[in-house]
């Protein structure tokens, strides 16, 4: 069994995959201990040829899966999870860069502490700019276990970034609880990370910076750029998460979860209003669909208004 399976959805990555692969192949844990799963998500450039070259050269550690219809990140990651066999599972975006010691450190921490989840820090990089040198790196770590409801509530309120690429997951946690990504949607990380935070029994949050996330000005991960359509998509994902968790959660935990989701919604709403203000009546109706708002109000106690 490989130590870590790393899933990389790839779409038109001909110009970026080499730098991403350089970071993976230089991992100090040893490429022989990695299972690198690349999903060619209906690329229209020469991405598949480049991936095939890597697979041929590192055939003991690399799998290329081709999917003829683009299914967005959620579907590609779910496909990768079906093929993964490693004890732990990780995700990397196809144009991002990781530090050489990332998976050795995360794997060693998970084994030493017997964690379901290990989190590292990341740094946001601008496309076409030199990578930053990670600052304030330290071996400080915070170990969290969830024997009591109060400890679970504390974890729910801890910001670990909703992105999946700065984390290492015990694969059995995901399989046993049937944690997958919503497909053909954006903000799929929000849903996945929400489920993980509610099901994991032990987590370790480290202070080491290992992941360089390459962001573009129009990136949907940049909330200052959120559009009315994207805001609606975020509301849908939040409601999917609330509805998935509602029946199996204790009352206090559920109220905390819905409160945190609502706070995130209000922050995104404020950004949306700042960018598109003044919103016309028609745009406002499109931005805040009645059906979604009704679902939120029925699930979040005490909610009075979205504005």
C-alpha positions as CSV (number, residue, x, y, z in Angstrom):
1,X,0.0,0.0,0.0
2,X,1.3,3.5,-0.9
3,X,1.5,6.0,1.9
4,X,-0.3,8.8,0.2
5,X,-2.6,9.0,-2.9
6,X,-2.5,12.5,-4.5
7,X,-5.4,13.4,-6.8
8,X,-4.8,16.0,-9.5
9,X,-7.7,17.1,-11.8
10,X,-6.2,18.3,-15.0
11,X,-7.8,20.5,-17.6
12,X,-5.7,22.2,-20.3
13,X,-2.6,22.1,-18.2
14,X,0.0,21.9,-21.0
15,X,1.8,25.0,-19.8
16,X,1.6,24.5,-16.1
17,X,1.8,20.8,-15.3
18,X,5.6,20.6,-15.4
19,X,6.0,23.0,-12.5
20,X,3.3,21.2,-10.5
21,X,4.9,17.8,-11.2
22,X,8.4,19.1,-10.3
23,X,7.1,19.7,-6.8
24,X,5.5,16.3,-6.5
25,X,8.5,14.3,-7.9
26,X,10.9,16.0,-5.5
27,X,9.0,15.0,-2.4
28,X,11.3,13.9,0.4
29,X,8.9,11.1,1.4
30,X,10.0,9.4,-1.9
31,X,8.0,9.2,-5.1
32,X,7.9,5.4,-4.5
33,X,5.7,6.0,-1.5
34,X,3.2,8.2,-3.5
35,X,0.3,7.2,-5.8
36,X,-0.2,10.2,-8.1
37,X,-3.5,10.1,-9.8
38,X,-4.0,12.6,-12.7
39,X,-7.5,12.9,-14.2
40,X,-7.5,14.3,-17.7
41,X,-10.8,16.2,-17.5
42,X,-11.6,16.4,-21.3
43,X,-8.6,18.7,-22.0
44,X,-8.5,20.2,-25.5
45,X,-4.8,20.9,-25.6
46,X,-1.8,18.5,-25.4
47,X,-2.2,17.9,-21.7
48,X,-2.9,14.1,-22.1
49,X,0.3,13.6,-24.1
50,X,2.4,15.3,-21.3
51,X,0.6,13.3,-18.6
52,X,1.2,10.0,-20.6
53,X,4.9,10.8,-20.7
54,X,5.0,11.2,-16.9
55,X,3.0,8.0,-16.4
56,X,5.4,6.0,-18.7
57,X,8.4,7.3,-16.8
58,X,7.0,6.8,-13.3
59,X,4.6,3.9,-14.0
60,X,4.9,2.5,-10.5
61,X,3.7,5.7,-8.9
62,X,1.5,7.4,-11.4
63,X,-1.9,6.7,-12.9
64,X,-3.6,8.8,-15.7
65,X,-7.3,8.6,-16.1
66,X,-9.0,10.1,-19.1
67,X,-12.6,11.4,-18.9
68,X,-14.2,12.5,-22.2
69,X,-16.7,14.9,-20.7
70,X,-15.6,17.8,-18.5
71,X,-17.2,17.3,-15.1
72,X,-15.5,20.1,-13.2
73,X,-13.3,19.6,-10.1
74,X,-15.9,17.7,-8.0
75,X,-16.4,14.9,-10.5
76,X,-12.7,14.6,-11.3
77,X,-11.8,14.4,-7.7
78,X,-14.5,11.8,-7.0
79,X,-13.2,9.7,-9.9
80,X,-9.7,9.9,-8.4
81,X,-10.9,8.8,-5.0
82,X,-12.4,5.7,-6.6
83,X,-8.9,4.7,-7.9
84,X,-7.0,5.7,-4.7
85,X,-5.4,2.9,-2.6
86,X,-3.1,4.9,-0.3
87,X,-3.5,5.0,3.5
88,X,-3.9,8.8,3.2
89,X,-5.3,11.0,0.5
90,X,-4.5,14.5,-0.7
91,X,-5.5,16.9,-3.5
92,X,-3.4,19.2,-5.6
93,X,-4.6,21.7,-8.1
94,X,-2.9,21.3,-11.5
95,X,-1.2,24.8,-11.6
96,X,-0.1,25.0,-7.9
97,X,3.3,24.3,-6.4
98,X,4.2,22.4,-3.2
99,X,7.3,22.4,-1.0
100,X,9.5,19.3,-1.2
101,X,8.9,18.3,2.4
102,X,5.1,18.6,2.4
103,X,4.0,15.0,2.3
104,X,6.8,13.6,4.5
105,X,5.9,16.1,7.2
106,X,2.1,15.6,6.9
107,X,2.3,11.8,6.8
108,X,4.7,11.6,9.7
109,X,2.5,13.9,11.7
110,X,-0.6,11.8,10.9
111,X,1.2,8.6,11.9
112,X,2.7,10.0,15.1
113,X,-0.6,11.6,16.3
114,X,-2.9,9.0,14.7
115,X,-5.0,11.8,13.1
116,X,-7.9,11.6,10.6
117,X,-6.8,15.1,9.3
118,X,-3.6,17.1,9.2
119,X,-3.7,20.7,8.0
120,X,-0.8,22.9,6.9
121,X,-0.6,26.6,5.9
122,X,-0.6,27.9,2.4
123,X,0.5,31.1,0.7
124,X,-1.4,32.8,-2.1
125,X,0.7,33.5,-5.2
126,X,-0.1,35.7,-8.2
127,X,0.1,34.0,-11.6
128,X,3.3,34.7,-13.6
129,X,5.1,36.1,-10.5
130,X,8.1,34.5,-8.7
131,X,7.1,32.3,-5.8
132,X,7.3,33.8,-2.3
133,X,9.7,32.5,0.3
134,X,7.5,31.1,3.1
135,X,7.8,33.3,6.2
136,X,7.0,32.5,9.9
137,X,7.4,28.8,9.4
138,X,7.6,26.9,12.7
139,X,6.9,23.3,13.9
140,X,4.2,24.6,16.2
141,X,1.1,22.3,16.0
142,X,-2.3,22.2,17.6
143,X,-3.8,18.7,18.3
144,X,-7.6,18.5,18.5
145,X,-9.7,15.6,19.7
146,X,-13.5,15.6,19.8
147,X,-14.7,13.5,22.7
148,X,-17.0,16.2,23.9
149,X,-19.6,18.5,22.2
150,X,-17.7,21.5,23.3
151,X,-14.5,20.4,21.6
152,X,-16.4,19.7,18.4
153,X,-17.8,23.2,18.6
154,X,-14.4,24.7,19.0
155,X,-13.1,22.8,15.9
156,X,-16.1,24.0,13.9
157,X,-15.1,27.6,14.7
158,X,-11.5,27.0,13.8
159,X,-10.5,28.4,10.4
160,X,-8.6,25.7,8.5
161,X,-9.4,27.1,5.0
162,X,-12.2,25.4,3.1
163,X,-9.8,24.4,0.3
164,X,-8.8,20.7,0.2
165,X,-5.3,21.2,-1.1
166,X,-3.6,22.1,2.2
167,X,-4.7,18.9,3.9
168,X,-3.9,15.2,4.4
169,X,-6.9,12.9,5.0
170,X,-7.1,9.4,6.3
171,X,-8.7,7.6,3.4
172,X,-10.8,5.4,5.6
173,X,-12.4,8.5,7.2
174,X,-13.7,9.5,3.7
175,X,-14.7,6.0,2.7
176,X,-16.4,5.0,5.9
177,X,-18.5,8.2,6.0
178,X,-19.1,8.3,2.2
179,X,-17.6,11.8,2.0
180,X,-17.5,12.9,-1.6
181,X,-17.6,16.1,-3.6
182,X,-20.8,17.6,-5.2
183,X,-20.5,17.3,-8.9
184,X,-20.9,19.9,-11.7
185,X,-20.8,22.7,-9.1
186,X,-18.4,25.4,-7.9
187,X,-17.5,25.8,-4.2
188,X,-17.4,22.0,-4.0
189,X,-14.5,22.3,-1.4
190,X,-16.9,24.1,1.0
191,X,-19.2,21.1,1.2
192,X,-16.4,18.5,1.4
193,X,-14.5,20.3,4.1
194,X,-17.7,20.9,6.1
195,X,-18.4,17.1,6.1
196,X,-14.8,16.3,7.1
197,X,-14.9,18.8,10.1
198,X,-18.0,17.0,11.4
199,X,-16.9,13.4,11.0
200,X,-13.2,13.5,11.8
201,X,-12.3,12.4,15.4
202,X,-8.8,13.8,15.6
203,X,-7.1,16.6,13.7
204,X,-3.7,18.3,13.8
205,X,-3.3,21.9,12.6
206,X,0.3,22.7,11.9
207,X,2.0,26.1,11.4
208,X,4.3,25.0,8.5
209,X,3.7,26.6,5.0
210,X,4.0,23.9,2.3
211,X,1.5,24.9,-0.4
212,X,1.7,27.7,-3.0
213,X,-1.8,28.4,-4.4
214,X,-1.5,30.2,-7.8
215,X,-4.5,32.6,-8.0
216,X,-5.6,34.7,-11.0
217,X,-7.5,38.0,-10.6
218,X,-10.8,36.3,-11.8
219,X,-10.4,33.2,-9.6
220,X,-13.7,32.1,-8.0
221,X,-11.8,31.4,-4.8
222,X,-11.3,35.1,-4.5
223,X,-14.5,36.3,-2.7
224,X,-13.8,39.9,-3.6
225,X,-14.7,38.9,-7.2
226,X,-17.9,37.0,-6.4
227,X,-20.7,37.5,-8.8
228,X,-24.4,37.2,-8.2
229,X,-24.4,33.9,-10.0
230,X,-21.5,32.6,-7.9
231,X,-23.1,33.9,-4.8
232,X,-26.3,31.9,-5.6
233,X,-24.1,28.8,-6.1
234,X,-22.5,29.3,-2.7
235,X,-25.9,29.5,-1.1
236,X,-26.9,26.2,-2.8
237,X,-23.7,24.5,-1.5
238,X,-24.3,25.8,2.0
239,X,-27.8,24.4,2.0
240,X,-26.7,21.1,0.7
241,X,-24.2,20.9,3.7
242,X,-26.8,21.9,6.2
243,X,-29.4,19.4,4.9
244,X,-26.8,16.6,4.8
245,X,-25.8,17.2,8.4
246,X,-29.2,18.1,10.0
247,X,-30.4,14.6,11.0
248,X,-27.2,13.3,12.4
249,X,-26.0,16.2,14.5
250,X,-26.7,17.2,18.1
251,X,-28.8,20.4,18.4
252,X,-26.0,22.6,19.8
253,X,-23.5,21.5,17.1
254,X,-26.1,22.0,14.3
255,X,-26.9,25.5,15.5
256,X,-23.2,26.3,15.6
257,X,-22.7,25.0,12.1
258,X,-25.7,26.9,10.7
259,X,-24.5,30.1,12.4
260,X,-21.0,29.7,10.9
261,X,-22.5,29.1,7.5
262,X,-24.7,32.1,7.8
263,X,-21.8,34.3,8.8
264,X,-19.8,33.2,5.8
265,X,-22.9,33.9,3.6
266,X,-23.1,37.5,4.9
267,X,-19.4,38.1,4.3
268,X,-19.8,37.0,0.7
269,X,-23.0,39.0,0.3
270,X,-21.2,42.1,1.5
271,X,-18.5,41.6,-1.1
272,X,-21.1,41.0,-3.8
273,X,-23.0,44.2,-2.9
274,X,-19.8,46.2,-2.9
275,X,-18.9,45.1,-6.4
276,X,-22.3,45.2,-8.0
277,X,-23.9,48.1,-5.9
278,X,-26.2,49.6,-6.6
279,X,-28.0,46.4,-7.4
280,X,-31.1,46.8,-9.6
281,X,-34.3,45.2,-8.5
282,X,-34.0,42.6,-11.2
283,X,-30.4,41.8,-10.3
284,X,-31.3,41.6,-6.6
285,X,-34.0,39.0,-7.3
286,X,-31.5,37.0,-9.4
287,X,-28.8,37.3,-6.7
288,X,-31.1,36.2,-3.8
289,X,-33.6,33.5,-5.2
290,X,-36.6,33.2,-3.0
291,X,-36.4,29.4,-2.9
292,X,-32.9,29.3,-1.5
293,X,-33.6,32.0,1.0
294,X,-36.7,30.1,2.2
295,X,-34.6,26.9,2.6
296,X,-32.1,28.9,4.7
297,X,-34.8,30.4,6.9
298,X,-36.3,27.0,7.5
299,X,-33.0,25.5,8.6
300,X,-31.3,28.4,10.5
301,X,-33.2,29.3,13.7
302,X,-33.7,33.0,14.3
303,X,-32.8,34.1,10.8
304,X,-34.8,37.2,9.9
305,X,-33.4,38.6,6.7
306,X,-30.7,38.1,4.1
307,X,-29.8,41.8,3.8
